[in-house]
Amino acid sequence: MENVQIVAYNENIFNIPADVNESLLKDKQVAVGINPVLRYKEGTNAVGCQMRVVYTLEGRQVMDYAAVVTVLVGGWNEMLKKVTDGKEIVAASKEAWVKAIDFVRGIICANANKTGNVAVARMMLPNVDIDKFLENVSIEKLS
């Protein structure tokens, strides 16, 4: 797809438990989970990249973030007229997800800094193997 641009976002959750701090996280490996849902409807070039990102340490949640990033994808509506297979639709959303993940990476860092949790801010959302990521994207067609 060409011409991919973030046009809006709606944050639903940003939570870091009060006892999560530098000493808890220092020199620890935090696991990252992302639950992605592609939300779209016919008649528009806008798609919603919905993500829930959870950082866990030894089975304990240390950060929870959820948002929908609205991305304008040039040619999306025309593509939907030709493609109906879910895997192809997800594949066509690749550049939207790249932009959305990068955006969310920055937002998590900014939110953590804003709340005074520099330890979480330093744990930047890692680089994502986008092809493997796309295998886990669910689709929600809106009416």
N, C-alpha and C positions, 0 to 999 in steps of 0.2 A: 504494500500500500504506500501511497505517496502522501506527503503533506500531513503529518501527524502532529497534533497540538493539544496540550492540556487546556481545557476551557473552564473547568470548575472542579472543586472537590468538597466532599462533605465528610467530616470526621465524626465517627460514631463513638469511639472509645479511645482513650489514652489513659492507661493506668500503670503506675509503678507503685507497688506496696511501700508503705512508709519505712519499713526496715531494710529496704534494698539500698545498699550504700557501697562505698569504695572497698571497705574491708570484706564485705560479703563476696564481692565480685573479683577482687584482686587475684590475678594469675589463675583464674578459673576459665574453663571452656564452657561457653553458653550455647545451648542448642537453639536453633532458629526454625520455627515452623511458619509456613505461609499457606493460607487457605484462599485460593483465588476463584472468583466467579466472574465470568464475562456476561454482562447484562446488555441486551440490545433489543431494538425493535425496528421493524421495517419502516421506511419512509424518512429516515434520518441518517446522517453520517456520524452521529454521536454514539459512542459506546461507553458503558460504565465498567471500569475495571475495579471490582470490589475485592478488597483484601482484608484479611485478618492476619496480623503478624504477632506471633507469640515468642518471647524469649523465655527459655526455661533453664534452670540450673539444678541438677540433681533431682529432677522431677517436680521442681517447684517453679511456679510462674514468677518471673521477675519483671516482665513488661508485657503489656497487652495493648495492641493498637488495631483499630479497624476504621476503614474509610472506603468511600467510593470516589474514584478519580474519574471524572468525565473527560473523555478524549475525543476530539474531532478527527476523524480519519477520512481523508479525501478519497472518494470513490467507494466508500463502504456500502452505501445504499445500492449502487449499481452492482457491486459484487454479490450482494444478497439475492439479486434477481437471477443470478446464474448458479449460485452455489447453495445447496441445502444440507450437505453433509456436515455434521457437527465438527469433525476433525478438521475439515477444510476451513470452516468458519473460525475456529480457534487459531489455526495456522495463519490466517489472514490478519489476525489481531496481534501478531508478534510485535510489531513496532509500537503499538499502543501500550502493550505490557512493559516493554523496555522503558518507555517514557514514564509510565506510572510507577514502576519499581524505583527508578532513580528519584522521582519526586517524593515517594514515601520514605526513602532512605534519608533524604534531607529533612523531611517533616519530623520524623522520629527523633533525629538528632536535635533539631531546634526545640521540639517540645521538651525533651529531657533536659536540655540546657536551661530552658525557661523555668522548669520546675526545680532547678537546682541540683539535678541528678547528673553530674558530669560523668560519673562512672558508666551509666547507661548510654549517655551521648557518645562516649568514646567507642562503644561497641557497635560501630556502624553496621547496618544491615549489609551482610557480605554480598559479594558479586554472586549473581544467580546464573546458572547454566540455563539460558532461556529455552532451549529445546526440551530439556527435561522438565522445566517448569511448565511449559505448555501442555505436557502430558497430564498434568494434574488440574488443569483449568476446567471447571464446570461451566455449563452454559445455562443461562436463563433468558428465554425469549419473552419479552414483555408485550402486552397487547395494547 
